[in-house]
């Protein structure tokens, strides 16, 4: 079980840094381990256009592929309004900004411990305590 947590955290950090490289907006990491049977972490972020949303998803795929990590599935990539990327115990939600406001996933998972990543952050090397 400990190995899974290390792997999850590594995937989270790889995704966070890929998103930071491509200027993701309003990034939030939710630890849903205690609230969900299907995931340990959600990463939620926004792009300012459908093109940026697709670029953010592509960046994650490329960076994780270098570590031989491939998604179980990806939905919504072509329209670029809400891309959902399933990396087993990590789910990445990349929204076009107005779509994110409509669905407000953070409110649905408001009991989950959260970590916000500022847009001025260049790189994240570890997750906050409790994450």
Secondary structure, DSSP 8 states (H G I E B T S, - for coil): -HHHHHHHHHHHHHHHHHHHHTT-EEEEEEE-TTT-SS-SEEEEEEESSHHHHHHHHHHHHHHHHHTT---SEEESTTT-SEEEEEETTEEEEEEEHHHHHHH-HHHHTTTSEEEEE-TT-----S--TT-
